[in-house]
Amino acid sequence: MSLTFTIPSNRAHRIAVSTFFFIAGFTFASWASRIPDIKTKLLLSDAGLGAVLFALPVGLMVSMPFSGYFVARFGSRRVVIITALFYPLTLILLGLAPSVLMLSAVLFVFGFWGNLYNISVNTQAVGVEALYARSIMASFHGLWSLAGFTGAAIGTLMVAVALSPFVHFCIVCATAVLLVFIAYKYTLPHSDNNSSQPIFAKPDSSILKLGLIAFGCLVCEGTMFDWSGVYFQKVVKVPASLTTLGYVAFMSSMAAGRFIADWLVTKSGVKTMLQLSGIVITTGLLIAVVFPYIIPATLGFLLVGLGVSSVVPVVYGLAGKSKTMLPGVALAAVSTIGFLGFLIGPPLIGFIAGASSLRWSFTAIAFIGLGTTVLASKVKIG
């Protein structure tokens, strides 16, 4: 009897990379679901918690210069496997952190691993998309969103049964390690540094435009994450039990939109999809501003979710096809510019709201979202 070895199919690669996206979303949502318990455990005030949580984006930003280099130097396969193990392992340390200082330090590491994971898994996704020769990037990001819902739901269950964050995170970590063990052999085996393109290169105008498109979209996305509840509370004036309605509407439509975005991109084209996305984002926000009542505001936030759903996956897909930069390096450049929008958006809302009102803040963000449409018309596709 002889043993035969088969080359993994495109579908096997796609399922494997989807699994790694799921692990990323599941891990992050599991952490987010237990923040209130860790806040209580360490006796943190709201301001104190805000200061501690800032360590995560700091870790993420510090890793930006390294992520593209590591992926280009060692290949996305090695980096995604290593980070898919260490990212959830860091959760256990978060559950154990005995002090504010230790929690801040571990959150910094968590953010560092998280960005390395993000760049390497998206580089793998770009490779799989090339095998299919059609748009499939949004479906990977849809798995991340689905995993976020799953992680949040399980976190709620863990809180309900009074399981400590440490035990909860151990379960999450064990699940992630098992999934990595099952899926790693089907990741794309090629090294991303087999190219004449340099590891260090100045982003060209196309990469900068893609980064700015991601920036505008992530300003809107960050606004939804941090201010949707406040908007429904202070402007829409819903009962306390419904303050999360806008956030749920946004997240649901964003997740759903990512599972149909690839089909829409294939039908309408990348440039048209990006242009329509900016229009939908702006329309949704303006509906919520002009008609600050529960039904139109919820509809508006649903539209915002649909609008942002495809932008980052499409932009990442385009960046990964750069002819002047390696995929991992191009993705890191676009991700760095885009993530600045995610960080800047929420404080910008607060600053404008303090000077005028929350409705004017959302109006300003609406026109930033429209920048996606304007910039998309200037991006060269192909």
Steps between C-alpha positions, in 0.01 A plus 500: 500500500641840406428838651388778269514870572265749342545872459234691697225639281415870474196427716718346771720811502191720520353306794834507682544876461134550599574303817786736585271800449246336732767447768596869480143627541415242767807592706443876488127474579574269793726765652248778436218302661687483834626858525230594759602206724869587480413866570316390815778261606766774484268771645548724197308822447361583156792735437745242631358235271528736203867560577571127533315412178715750312791256539343270238503746207845616608624141467328475165656821369848405626477171308412675171861555383587136579196318364568554130870416549433175688244382245730586210809355669359178642185446293137548602456128575755493782384831645129415494556161668719648775273797567185283492651312795643791699203736452252278691772389742536865602132492600593272791746760627228765474278283718781458754624863510518591872554875459425793274865520393510131405168524316629798300821315410312188387251709300795660320624151406144397405480795260845421360409136426162609368644718227760244393215252476288746301767570237607136460148357476397766248812423296392136498152612392648700211681185387184289513305770314764485225440124469129562449560791261192678636401700805470288817672729752178630656388147594815460712419821686142376534637201692679743732169678566317170552771392742452830683132421554591148613764622743267763645217247542725247672642776717147593609439136588824481700397808697154350562649181649753707701808348337810709560673676208805278556306174457301648210820607323659158556203343319529752216874440472459121493236533226725729296803272533290202388378693194856604414615139527224391260537782247868596488607233248255643243627858512676626189849350511685752285726763650399859428859617465570324170494822307733759355300768681677651803378436853529869581340730245335840506122465444401626156199722431268200446584351841456842664157542337396152615620587850294821498191308384551260791556803728165657406315171538659419836423848635134410441544149638674624815220752547241223486689283748549773761216749449196317363371423849555857616323634191195283563502600866546878466365586155247229414406484870403133510428310824809363678422149379530612135823703509689219328246474217701717261820308571329165445345628175841621379686181593232272354489674164880525484536125559224415251639745245838328504346172389338657193771758424712263290204426274426872467865580421500231230179640350567872522878530513738614774492874425120515477467303825729740687319803360159360596629410846592861575157620383322240716708590808426871459130440430463282809667752731301794360171311542588449868589871532201649316245256648620425856217259580530132581386348167682731253812513722511121516454483122778755460740296714408188301604685184827607659575136580431399141711788372812420703471122460692467175740796507788363710492149345497648149778748580713224656444287192618784275802575721604134490519523120743794508764486227747717692486346850487151646148397612577503873680834480221659295237368741695634797519845338128513422411356842713763678331791323155343539537422868586861573145573388365245744693674781425858393127457428366459856697792655407717200133432572550610861687816401236612248216405735658710775522799266152458352290184531505125440285540190755737345773249587320224310444741209875562479572126511244447222700722265823325597327178393422662166874532449495128419297578188719793395832315548372179340450688173871585502635151570639304207364145498711226344 
